[in-house]
């Protein structure tokens, strides 16, 4: 009996230690909260995060991808006594953890892996940044860069040509307005328009944006 309890406690500890991280791909309600904040596409959370479903709304769901395993997950509300549950409790209760990979069926599985290694570096953008990928993207796929600016989340499609990813200042032009960021963190996703699926590639990609004109620092 004592041995069984020790083994059970050990398994429980292992589950806690290997907490997974998730990236939100889709939400069907504007009133779902994750750790007290509105669930938004592109946001990340983990097994211990508390998801609070909106009251008086039926069939609420969050579609996400496990950033470690690249597998899809579906978090679905149920009529339970508790309105707020951890992500792990919801997955365990609903058994909606998918066994299907997020990348498109039939695509070379090495493509996301190669892209992931590519974006391990830090980059500097002055005018145009050309990154050699050594990857042939299927015609239906494109790379999406997402970043936060002045409290707003911006997503733009990166130019890809001849096994190259091209990043220029158009990344920071939104509705004709030129943004002036300095250091930004990009999230890179691979998007397949055929099945509207996203594959998480890399988060927190550091991009130092060098301004067109250097600032003059006043003398002390």
C-alpha positions as CSV (number, residue, x, y, z in Angstrom):
1,X,0.0,0.0,0.0
2,X,2.8,2.4,1.0
3,X,4.7,1.5,-2.2
4,X,1.6,2.2,-4.3
5,X,1.2,5.6,-2.7
6,X,4.8,6.5,-3.3
7,X,4.5,5.5,-7.0
8,X,1.3,7.4,-7.4
9,X,3.0,10.5,-5.8
10,X,6.0,10.1,-8.1
11,X,3.8,9.9,-11.2
12,X,1.9,13.0,-10.0
13,X,5.1,14.9,-9.6
14,X,6.3,13.9,-13.1
15,X,3.0,15.2,-14.6
16,X,3.4,18.5,-12.8
17,X,7.1,18.9,-13.8
18,X,6.4,18.2,-17.5
19,X,3.8,21.0,-17.8
20,X,3.2,21.7,-21.5
21,X,2.8,25.1,-23.1
22,X,0.0,25.9,-25.6
23,X,-0.5,28.6,-28.3
24,X,-4.1,29.8,-29.0
25,X,-5.1,29.3,-32.6
26,X,-8.8,30.0,-32.4
27,X,-11.5,30.9,-29.8
28,X,-15.2,31.0,-30.4
29,X,-16.1,33.5,-27.6
30,X,-14.7,36.9,-26.7
31,X,-15.5,36.3,-23.0
32,X,-13.2,33.3,-22.3
33,X,-10.5,34.2,-19.8
34,X,-7.1,32.6,-19.4
35,X,-5.4,33.5,-16.1
36,X,-7.8,36.5,-15.8
37,X,-7.1,37.8,-19.3
38,X,-9.2,37.5,-22.5
39,X,-8.2,34.5,-24.6
40,X,-6.7,35.8,-27.8
41,X,-5.2,34.2,-30.9
42,X,-1.5,34.0,-30.5
43,X,-1.5,34.0,-26.7
44,X,0.3,31.3,-24.8
45,X,-0.5,29.4,-21.6
46,X,0.4,26.2,-19.8
47,X,-1.2,23.2,-18.0
48,X,-1.5,25.2,-14.8
49,X,-3.2,28.2,-16.4
50,X,-6.8,28.7,-15.2
51,X,-9.4,28.9,-18.0
52,X,-12.7,30.6,-17.0
53,X,-15.6,30.1,-19.2
54,X,-18.2,32.8,-19.7
55,X,-21.5,32.3,-18.0
56,X,-24.7,31.7,-19.9
57,X,-22.8,30.7,-23.0
58,X,-22.9,27.2,-24.5
59,X,-20.2,25.2,-26.4
60,X,-17.3,27.4,-25.8
61,X,-13.9,26.2,-27.1
62,X,-10.3,27.1,-27.4
63,X,-8.3,25.5,-30.2
64,X,-4.6,25.5,-29.4
65,X,-1.3,23.8,-30.4
66,X,1.1,22.2,-28.0
67,X,4.3,24.1,-28.7
68,X,6.5,21.1,-27.6
69,X,4.8,18.3,-29.4
70,X,3.2,20.3,-32.2
71,X,-0.1,18.5,-31.6
72,X,-3.5,20.1,-31.7
73,X,-5.6,20.5,-28.5
74,X,-9.2,21.4,-28.1
75,X,-10.3,22.9,-24.7
76,X,-14.1,22.7,-24.4
77,X,-16.4,23.9,-21.7
78,X,-18.8,21.6,-19.9
79,X,-21.6,22.0,-17.4
80,X,-19.5,21.5,-14.3
81,X,-19.9,22.8,-10.8
82,X,-16.7,24.9,-11.2
83,X,-16.7,27.6,-13.9
84,X,-12.9,27.9,-13.6
85,X,-10.6,25.0,-14.2
86,X,-6.9,24.5,-15.1
87,X,-6.1,23.6,-18.7
88,X,-4.9,20.2,-17.5
89,X,-8.2,19.5,-15.7
90,X,-10.1,20.4,-18.8
91,X,-8.0,18.2,-21.1
92,X,-8.3,15.3,-18.6
93,X,-12.1,15.8,-18.2
94,X,-12.9,16.2,-21.9
95,X,-10.2,14.0,-23.4
96,X,-9.9,16.4,-26.4
97,X,-6.2,16.1,-26.7
98,X,-5.7,15.4,-30.4
99,X,-3.2,12.8,-31.7
100,X,-2.8,14.6,-35.0
101,X,0.1,16.8,-35.8
102,X,-0.6,20.4,-36.7
103,X,1.4,20.5,-39.9
104,X,-0.3,19.6,-43.2
105,X,-0.7,16.0,-44.0
106,X,1.8,14.8,-46.6
107,X,4.3,17.7,-46.0
108,X,7.9,16.8,-45.3
109,X,8.0,16.6,-41.5
110,X,11.5,18.0,-41.5
111,X,10.3,21.4,-42.8
112,X,9.0,22.7,-39.4
113,X,12.1,21.3,-37.7
114,X,14.5,23.1,-40.2
115,X,12.6,26.3,-39.9
116,X,12.6,26.1,-36.1
117,X,16.4,25.8,-36.0
118,X,16.7,28.6,-38.5
119,X,15.0,31.1,-36.2
120,X,17.2,30.2,-33.2
121,X,19.4,33.2,-34.1
122,X,18.9,36.9,-33.2
123,X,18.6,39.3,-36.2
124,X,19.1,42.9,-37.0
125,X,17.0,44.8,-39.5
126,X,18.2,47.9,-41.1
127,X,16.7,47.8,-44.6
128,X,16.1,44.3,-45.9
129,X,17.0,41.1,-44.2
130,X,17.3,38.0,-46.3
131,X,17.5,34.6,-44.5
132,X,18.6,31.5,-46.3
133,X,16.3,28.6,-45.3
134,X,17.3,25.7,-47.5
135,X,13.6,24.7,-47.3
136,X,11.2,24.4,-50.2
137,X,7.8,25.5,-48.9
138,X,4.7,24.0,-50.5
139,X,2.7,26.5,-52.6
140,X,-0.1,26.4,-50.1
141,X,2.1,27.4,-47.1
142,X,3.3,30.7,-45.9
143,X,5.2,32.1,-42.9
144,X,3.4,34.4,-40.6
145,X,5.2,36.8,-38.2
146,X,3.3,38.1,-35.2
147,X,4.5,40.9,-32.8
148,X,3.1,43.3,-30.2
149,X,3.2,47.0,-30.8
150,X,1.8,49.7,-28.5
151,X,-0.7,47.2,-27.0
152,X,-1.8,45.9,-30.4
153,X,-1.0,42.4,-31.8
154,X,0.1,42.6,-35.5
155,X,0.4,39.6,-37.9
156,X,2.0,39.9,-41.3
157,X,2.9,37.4,-44.0
158,X,6.6,37.2,-44.7
159,X,7.9,37.2,-48.2
160,X,9.4,33.8,-49.2
161,X,11.2,33.2,-52.5
162,X,13.9,30.8,-53.7
163,X,14.4,29.2,-50.4
164,X,14.7,32.6,-48.7
165,X,12.7,34.5,-46.2
166,X,12.7,38.2,-46.7
167,X,12.0,40.6,-43.9
168,X,11.8,44.3,-44.6
169,X,10.2,47.4,-43.1
170,X,6.9,46.5,-44.7
171,X,6.5,44.2,-41.7
172,X,6.1,47.4,-39.6
173,X,3.6,49.2,-42.0
174,X,0.0,48.7,-40.9
175,X,-2.8,50.2,-42.9
176,X,-0.4,52.7,-44.5
177,X,1.0,53.8,-41.2
178,X,4.7,53.2,-40.5
179,X,5.4,51.9,-37.1
180,X,8.7,52.7,-35.3
181,X,9.6,49.8,-33.1
182,X,13.1,49.2,-31.7
183,X,13.6,45.7,-30.3
184,X,10.7,43.3,-31.0
185,X,10.0,39.7,-30.3
186,X,8.5,37.8,-33.2
187,X,6.4,34.7,-33.2
188,X,6.8,32.7,-36.4
189,X,4.0,30.3,-37.6
190,X,3.7,28.2,-40.7
191,X,0.2,28.6,-42.2
192,X,-1.4,26.2,-44.6
193,X,-4.3,27.8,-46.5
194,X,-5.6,24.5,-47.8
195,X,-6.8,23.3,-44.4
196,X,-6.4,26.6,-42.5
197,X,-4.0,25.0,-40.1
198,X,-1.1,26.8,-38.2
199,X,2.1,25.1,-37.2
200,X,4.0,26.9,-34.4
201,X,7.6,27.4,-35.5
202,X,9.3,29.7,-33.0
203,X,8.5,32.2,-30.3
204,X,10.5,35.1,-28.9
205,X,12.6,35.5,-32.0
206,X,14.6,38.7,-31.3
207,X,14.7,41.3,-34.0
208,X,16.6,44.5,-33.4
209,X,15.2,47.2,-35.7
210,X,17.8,49.8,-36.5
211,X,16.2,53.2,-37.2
212,X,16.7,55.1,-40.5
213,X,18.2,58.0,-38.5
214,X,20.3,57.7,-35.4
215,X,19.0,59.6,-32.4
216,X,21.0,62.5,-31.1
217,X,21.6,62.0,-27.4
218,X,21.8,65.3,-25.5
219,X,25.1,66.0,-23.7
220,X,25.0,65.5,-20.0
